[in-house]
C-alpha cells in the first residue's frame, strides 16, 4: 500500500483544514486507519482512528470536539476535518494503519499543517 497525504496549509488560529489520504491496494479498506502527527522535536503521535467500516472512531483528548475522522472505502480515501485549529496543532500529518507499532505499509511523505497565532 502506498499512502499519499494532502491538504495541509498555513492557517490562522481558529481556522479549518481538510486533510485527505489516498492509498493504493485493497488492504486499505479492510484495516482500521489512523491519522498521526509529528511536531518538531517530538515523537509521532496518534491523533484519531477509525474502524474498517467507519462505525467507531477514537480521538486523543487534545483534538476531541475539533477534529473529525472519516473514510470512503469506495475511493480508498481517509479524511481528517480539523476545526478551531490551534498553534499546538502545527505538525506534519500522516495516515497509516491504526496500530501502536510494526506498521507494514511504510509511511507517506505527510502533509504540513502550520497554525499561526
Secondary structure, DSSP 8 states (H G I E B T S, - for coil): --EEEE---EEETT--EEEEEEE-STHHHHS-EEEEEE-TTS--EEEEEE-TTS--EEE-GGGTTTEEEEEEGGGTEEEEEE-S--GGG-EEEEEEES-SS--SS-----EEEEEE-
